[in-house]
Amino acid sequence: MKNSLTLIALLALGLPFGGWGQARQAVIDAENSFAAQATQAGTKAAFLAFSAPTGFVAEGGKLMNAQEVWQARPAQPTTRLTWYPVLADVAQSGDVGYTTGPWTQLKDGQPQTAGEYVTVWRKQPDGTWKFAVDMGIERIGAAPAKPATVPQPRLQAAVATPSMAPSGIILDVDRKFATAELSKPGASYEQSLSAEARLYRPGLSMMQGAAAVANMKNLGDSYIFAPTTGYLAAAGDLGYVVGDLRRIATAKHPEEKGSYLRIWRREAVAGWRLVLEIFNFAPVPVTTAGASSGAAGQSPLKRPQ
């Protein structure tokens, strides 16, 4: 019965039977083409070719226009980035999706740094796919293996529910989460995380599923989140929010500032759930002793040039 209702909803949205699978494959193909162009023509050329006019990247913890950032960056022919997706999902309306996986930076063919990335893709008026947000971190631990076939989330999405105010709805979901996080640090994560959630933090290994829930349940101090913008798919089942974050300094940790990306998915059983979250922190300020560095494990961009 659920599948029948989903099919009816998809038809109402104008997406033909089988269109969801085609849209998901188109997102995977876009990601693979993005990576291929970075290898063949360089990172700068790839980012300029695949970023939407209003697409975001995180530069030193700040959300910035991708086109402006990469236009200003010099090409570095001896430096290359490689990456591949290990998970991909797309809305039932076929207008927004995301990919995530590991990246590696090489200089003169030798690995230098590595991490995880998240790319949010949106279908453009001309039918092409461009990224709306691209963010990443350096990490510890080994990279996940490249899958023969890129998997999708195992949990079923809720029946498509078209909305007339997509941005407002997803921003409201995110703001309610942020408010709850301020009053009860950690509890909001415990209540909102999907069973398949992935959390990316600079310098740490990925937290996933039950481990993510367990780790965030005991979060000591809350973050202050200020959303910048968001978008909800026409099907009302998948959306994202980007914004600024801050955690006030305490005796346990220094002040943290940066940007965040959250991807929300409306699951058939659990309703709205946080399926992916990534933080990009600003560099640590210069100390009186003159020692200065970026936040632990932090690269200047999701995938540094």
C-alpha positions, 0 to 999 in steps of 0.5 A, spaced: 500 500 500 505 504 501 509 503 495 502 504 491 501 511 495 508 513 493 507 512 486 501 516 486 505 521 489 510 521 484 506 521 478 502 527 481 509 531 482 510 529 474 516 524 475 514 518 471 515 511 474 523 509 474 524 517 474 527 516 481 532 511 480 534 515 473 535 522 477 539 518 483 544 515 477 544 522 474 547 525 481 552 519 482 554 521 474 555 528 476 559 527 482 563 522 478 564 527 472 566 532 477 571 528 480 574 526 473 574 533 471 578 535 477 583 529 475 584 531 468 583 539 468 585 540 475 581 542 481 579 549 480 576 548 473 572 542 476 569 547 481 568 552 476 564 547 472 560 544 477 558 549 482 551 552 481 551 560 480 549 561 488 553 554 490 556 555 497 563 552 499 566 553 506 572 557 506 576 558 513 569 556 517 565 561 513 560 560 507 562 563 501 560 563 494 563 557 490 564 561 483 567 567 487 572 563 491 575 558 485 575 564 480 580 567 485 584 561 487 590 560 483 591 553 479 596 548 482 598 543 476 602 539 481 596 538 486 590 533 485 584 531 488 581 524 488 574 522 491 568 517 490 561 517 493 560 511 498 552 513 499 547 517 494 540 519 495 535 523 491 528 526 493 522 523 490 521 529 486 528 528 482 530 535 484 535 535 489 540 530 492 546 529 495 553 524 495 558 523 500 565 519 501 572 520 502 577 525 498 585 525 498 589 530 496 595 528 492 602 533 491 606 530 485 602 524 485 603 522 493 598 523 498 598 529 503 591 529 506 585 526 506 578 526 509 570 526 508 566 530 503 559 532 502 556 535 496 548 537 495 546 537 488 540 541 485 537 540 478 538 546 474 533 549 469 537 547 463 536 539 466 544 539 468 546 538 475 550 543 479 552 543 486 549 547 491 553 546 497 560 543 498 563 542 504 568 537 507 573 535 513 580 532 514 579 526 518 583 520 522 582 513 520 582 509 513 577 511 508 571 507 506 572 502 500 570 504 493 563 500 492 562 497 486 555 500 486 553 506 490 548 504 495 542 508 497 539 509 504 536 503 507 530 506 510 524 508 506 522 515 505 515 518 507 510 518 501 511 525 497 508 531 500 508 537 495 509 543 499 508 550 496 513 553 501 519 549 501 524 553 504 520 555 510 518 548 512 526 546 512 528 552 516 523 551 521 525 544 522 532 546 523 530 552 527 526 547 532 532 543 532 537 548 534 532 551 539 532 544 543 539 543 542 540 550 546 536 548 552 538 540 552 545 539 549 545 532 546 538 530 547 536 534 541 541 529 537 538 523 540 531 525 538 533 527 531 538 523 528 536 517 523 538 510 525 543 511 519 545 518 520 553 520 519 556 526 523 563 529 520 567 533 525 574 535 523 580 531 526 575 525 528 573 519 524 566 519 522 560 517 527 555 513 524 548 510 526 548 508 533 555 510 535 553 517 533 547 517 537 551 514 543 556 520 542 551 526 541 547 523 547 552 525 552 554 532 549 556 537 554 556 544 551 551 546 546 552 549 539 549 556 537 546 555 530 544 560 525 541 558 519 543 562 513 539 558 507 535 552 506 531 548 501 526 542 501 525 538 495 518 539 491 516 532 494 517 534 501 522 528 503 529 531 503 532 538 504 538 541 507 540 547 511 547 551 511 548 556 516 553 559 522 555 555 528 558 557 535 560 554 541 562 558 547 569 557 550 569 553 557 574 550 561 574 544 557 574 547 550 576 553 547 571 557 543 569 554 536 566 558 530 564 555 523 559 553 518 555 547 518 551 543 513 545 539 515 541 534 511 534 532 513 530 526 510 522 525 512 522 517 513 516 513 513 516 511 520 520 516 524 518 522 520 523 528 519 530 525 521 537 528 521 541 524 516 547 527 515 551 533 519 558 536 517 562 542 521 567 546 518 571 550 523 574 557 523 582 557 524 584 557 531 586 564 533 594 566 533 596 565 541 601 570 545 606 565 544 606 565 536 603 558 535 598 558 530 594 553 526 587 551 523 582 547 527 585 540 528 584 536 522 581 542 518 582 544 511 581 551 508 575 547 503 572 541 503 576 538 498 583 543 498 586 544 492 
